[in-house]
Amino acid sequence: GDDLAGRGAVAGLVDAGVDARIAIDPAAATGMCIVLVGPDGERTMIPDTGANAGLDVEDVPAALIRAGAAVHVSAYTLLRPATRPVALAALRLAAESGCGLSVDAASAAPLSAAPGGAVLSWLPAGTTLFANADEAAVLTGLSDPVEAARALAAAGLTAVVKAGSDGAYACAPGSTGVVHSPARQVDLVDSTGAGDAFAAGYLAARLGGATLEAALASGTDLAARAVGLVGARPDTRSVSRGPAGA
């Protein structure tokens, strides 16, 4: 939105070193999210979509989607009917260009409300799908994260299933071999942003040529850092920006 919250969000990204390509909606307010963190460090979110609902296909920076790049799509964009065409366009462009493609499953509740089997059918073969155990169970009907990872891999995806204190599991497309990264022993202060931090660590490692096992460990390490901090972002003064863009 063209408002104080929007300008502050963009400034925060730029200060953190992000090349931010932003679409501004002059009519709608910037989307907001209230995050409630309990004594156990786990969070509950109350979101307001705001200007995000106005995202349009023309807002996709198509020139940046090319071989050697990586496209990461939130399933919130994919699951919301108003913005689904944008997500599908980005997925299609990524698949056609041969660049890396990943999707975060977002949340179990909207996944449950999606048309049966539709979500997996929207994902091009080879897509890396990040899902926690609950989300993976919705998509596969399997409560065991290992079996869920295998089922998602059988559907042609690189499955990355996060299982909290049990660590994370990954399975390559068409494989039955599941890689495991144990959870790190840390004090849980605030789980906000842990999933995004995991994806960042994993994807940066993969873009740098890391194996599936090493990338899984990298994601687990970064998620462990995130849960030890209050809020979803680290102090940008302490962020190390390596060649992989981490």
C-alpha positions as CSV (number, residue, x, y, z in Angstrom):
1,G,0.0,0.0,0.0
2,D,1.0,3.6,-0.5
3,D,1.2,4.2,3.2
4,L,3.6,4.5,6.2
5,A,3.5,0.8,6.8
6,G,4.4,0.0,3.2
7,R,7.2,2.5,3.0
8,G,8.6,1.2,6.3
9,A,8.5,-2.4,5.0
10,V,10.3,-1.4,1.8
11,A,12.9,0.6,3.7
12,G,13.6,-2.4,6.0
13,L,14.2,-4.7,3.0
14,V,16.5,-2.2,1.3
15,D,18.4,-1.6,4.5
16,A,18.9,-5.4,4.7
17,G,20.5,-5.4,1.3
18,V,17.5,-6.7,-0.7
19,D,17.0,-5.6,-4.3
20,A,13.3,-5.1,-3.7
21,R,10.9,-5.0,-6.7
22,I,7.7,-3.7,-5.3
23,A,4.2,-3.2,-6.7
24,I,2.4,-0.3,-5.0
25,D,-1.4,-0.3,-4.7
26,P,-2.6,3.3,-4.3
27,A,-6.0,2.4,-2.9
28,A,-5.5,-0.6,-0.5
29,A,-3.6,-0.5,2.8
30,T,-0.5,-2.5,3.3
31,G,-1.2,-6.0,4.6
32,M,-0.6,-6.6,8.3
33,C,-0.2,-9.6,10.6
34,I,-0.6,-9.7,14.3
35,V,1.7,-12.4,15.8
36,L,0.9,-13.7,19.3
37,V,3.8,-15.6,20.9
38,G,3.0,-17.9,23.9
39,P,5.3,-18.7,26.8
40,D,6.4,-21.8,25.0
41,G,7.7,-19.7,22.0
42,E,5.1,-21.0,19.6
43,R,3.1,-18.3,17.7
44,T,-0.4,-17.7,16.4
45,M,-1.0,-15.3,13.5
46,I,-3.9,-13.1,12.7
47,P,-3.4,-11.8,9.2
48,D,-5.0,-9.0,7.1
49,T,-4.3,-9.5,3.4
50,G,-4.6,-5.8,2.5
51,A,-2.9,-4.8,-0.7
52,N,-1.5,-8.4,-1.2
53,A,-5.0,-9.3,-2.6
54,G,-4.4,-6.9,-5.5
55,L,-1.3,-8.7,-6.8
56,D,-1.6,-9.0,-10.6
57,V,0.1,-11.1,-13.3
58,E,1.7,-7.9,-14.6
59,D,3.4,-7.4,-11.3
60,V,5.6,-10.6,-11.9
61,P,9.1,-9.5,-12.8
62,A,9.3,-11.8,-15.8
63,A,12.7,-10.5,-16.9
64,L,14.3,-11.8,-13.7
65,I,12.9,-15.4,-14.2
66,R,15.6,-17.1,-16.2
67,A,18.0,-20.0,-16.1
68,G,20.3,-19.8,-13.1
69,A,17.8,-17.9,-11.0
70,A,15.4,-19.2,-8.4
71,V,11.7,-18.6,-8.0
72,H,10.1,-19.1,-4.5
73,V,6.3,-18.9,-4.3
74,S,4.2,-18.8,-1.1
75,A,1.2,-21.1,-1.2
76,Y,-0.8,-18.3,0.3
77,T,-0.6,-16.6,-3.1
78,L,-1.4,-19.9,-4.8
79,L,-4.4,-20.8,-2.5
80,R,-6.1,-17.4,-2.6
81,P,-8.4,-17.3,-5.6
82,A,-7.7,-13.6,-6.3
83,T,-4.0,-14.1,-6.6
84,R,-3.8,-17.7,-7.9
85,P,-3.3,-16.5,-11.5
86,V,-0.2,-14.7,-10.4
87,A,1.3,-17.7,-8.6
88,L,0.5,-20.0,-11.6
89,A,2.0,-17.5,-14.0
90,A,5.2,-17.4,-11.9
91,L,5.3,-21.2,-11.7
92,R,4.8,-21.5,-15.5
93,L,7.5,-19.0,-16.3
94,A,9.9,-20.7,-13.9
95,A,9.3,-24.1,-15.4
96,E,9.7,-22.8,-19.0
97,S,12.9,-21.0,-18.2
98,G,14.5,-23.9,-16.4
99,C,15.3,-21.9,-13.3
100,G,15.0,-23.3,-9.8
101,L,11.5,-23.5,-8.4
102,S,10.2,-23.9,-4.9
103,V,6.9,-23.5,-3.0
104,D,6.2,-23.1,0.7
105,A,3.0,-25.0,1.6
106,A,2.1,-22.0,3.9
107,S,-0.5,-23.4,6.3
108,A,-2.6,-26.5,6.9
109,A,-6.0,-24.7,7.2
110,P,-6.1,-23.1,3.7
111,L,-4.6,-26.3,2.2
112,S,-7.5,-28.2,3.7
113,A,-9.9,-25.8,2.1
114,A,-8.4,-26.2,-1.3
115,P,-10.0,-28.4,-4.0
116,G,-9.0,-32.0,-3.4
117,G,-5.7,-32.9,-5.1
118,A,-5.5,-29.5,-6.8
119,V,-2.5,-28.1,-5.0
120,L,-0.1,-30.9,-6.1
121,S,-1.5,-30.7,-9.6
122,W,-0.5,-27.0,-9.8
123,L,3.2,-27.7,-9.1
124,P,5.5,-28.4,-12.0
125,A,7.6,-31.6,-11.8
126,G,10.8,-31.1,-9.9
127,T,9.4,-28.3,-7.7
128,T,10.9,-28.2,-4.2
129,L,8.0,-28.2,-1.8
130,F,8.5,-27.0,1.8
131,A,5.9,-28.3,4.2
132,N,5.7,-28.9,7.9
133,A,4.3,-32.2,9.2
134,D,0.7,-31.0,9.4
135,E,0.8,-29.5,5.9
136,A,2.4,-32.6,4.5
137,A,-0.4,-34.7,6.2
138,V,-3.1,-32.6,4.5
139,L,-1.4,-33.0,1.1
140,T,-0.8,-36.8,1.4
141,G,-3.1,-38.1,4.1
142,L,0.0,-39.5,5.9
143,S,0.8,-38.4,9.4
144,D,4.3,-39.9,9.4
145,P,6.7,-37.2,8.0
146,V,9.0,-39.8,6.4
147,E,6.1,-41.5,4.5
148,A,4.7,-38.1,3.6
149,A,8.1,-37.1,2.1
150,R,8.2,-40.3,0.1
151,A,4.6,-39.7,-1.2
152,L,5.4,-36.2,-2.3
153,A,8.6,-37.4,-4.0
154,A,6.6,-40.0,-5.8
155,A,4.5,-37.1,-7.1
156,G,7.6,-35.7,-8.8
157,L,8.5,-33.2,-6.2
158,T,11.6,-32.6,-4.1
159,A,9.9,-33.0,-0.7
160,V,11.2,-31.1,2.3
161,V,9.2,-31.9,5.4
162,K,9.8,-30.0,8.7
163,A,8.9,-32.0,11.8
164,G,9.8,-29.6,14.7
165,S,11.7,-31.3,17.4
166,D,12.1,-34.4,15.2
167,G,14.2,-32.3,12.7
168,A,13.6,-32.2,8.9
169,Y,13.3,-34.8,6.2
170,A,13.9,-34.6,2.4
171,C,13.3,-36.9,-0.5
172,A,14.3,-36.4,-4.1
173,P,11.8,-36.9,-6.9
174,G,11.0,-40.5,-7.7
175,S,13.3,-41.7,-4.8
176,T,12.3,-43.6,-1.7
177,G,15.5,-42.7,0.2
178,V,14.8,-40.0,2.8
179,V,17.5,-37.7,4.2
180,H,17.2,-36.6,7.8
181,S,18.6,-33.6,9.6
182,P,18.1,-33.7,13.4
183,A,16.7,-30.6,15.2
184,R,19.3,-28.4,16.9
185,Q,19.2,-28.1,20.6
186,V,18.3,-24.4,21.2
187,D,16.1,-22.4,23.6
188,L,12.9,-21.7,21.8
189,V,12.2,-18.0,22.2
190,D,9.9,-17.2,19.2
191,S,9.1,-19.5,16.3
192,T,8.0,-16.6,14.1
193,G,9.9,-16.8,10.8
194,A,11.5,-20.2,11.5
195,G,10.0,-21.8,8.4
196,D,11.2,-18.9,6.1
197,A,14.6,-19.0,7.7
198,F,14.8,-22.7,7.0
199,A,13.8,-22.2,3.4
200,A,16.4,-19.5,3.0
201,G,19.2,-21.6,4.4
202,Y,18.2,-24.6,2.3
203,L,17.8,-22.7,-1.0
204,A,21.0,-20.7,-0.6
205,A,22.9,-23.9,0.0
206,R,21.3,-25.6,-3.0
207,L,22.0,-22.6,-5.3
208,G,25.6,-22.9,-4.1
209,G,25.8,-26.5,-5.3
210,A,25.3,-28.2,-1.9
211,T,23.9,-31.8,-1.7
212,L,20.4,-32.4,-0.5
213,E,21.8,-33.5,2.9
214,A,24.0,-30.5,3.3
215,A,21.2,-28.1,2.2
216,L,18.8,-29.7,4.7
217,A,21.4,-29.2,7.5
218,S,21.9,-25.6,6.4
219,G,18.1,-24.9,6.6
220,T,18.0,-26.6,10.1
221,D,20.9,-24.4,11.3
222,L,19.3,-21.2,10.1
223,A,15.9,-22.1,11.6
224,A,17.6,-22.8,14.9
225,R,19.1,-19.2,14.8
226,A,15.6,-17.8,14.1
227,V,13.8,-19.4,17.0
228,G,16.4,-18.0,19.4
229,L,15.4,-14.4,18.5
230,V,12.3,-12.3,19.2
231,G,10.6,-11.4,15.9
232,A,10.9,-12.6,12.3
233,R,14.0,-10.7,11.3
234,P,17.6,-10.7,12.7
235,D,19.5,-7.5,13.4
236,T,20.6,-6.6,9.9
237,R,23.9,-5.5,11.2
238,S,24.7,-9.1,12.2
239,V,23.7,-10.6,8.9
240,S,26.5,-12.1,6.8
241,R,25.8,-11.9,3.1
242,G,27.8,-14.6,1.3
243,P,28.1,-15.2,-2.4
244,A,25.1,-17.5,-2.3
245,G,22.9,-14.6,-1.1
246,A,22.2,-16.0,2.3
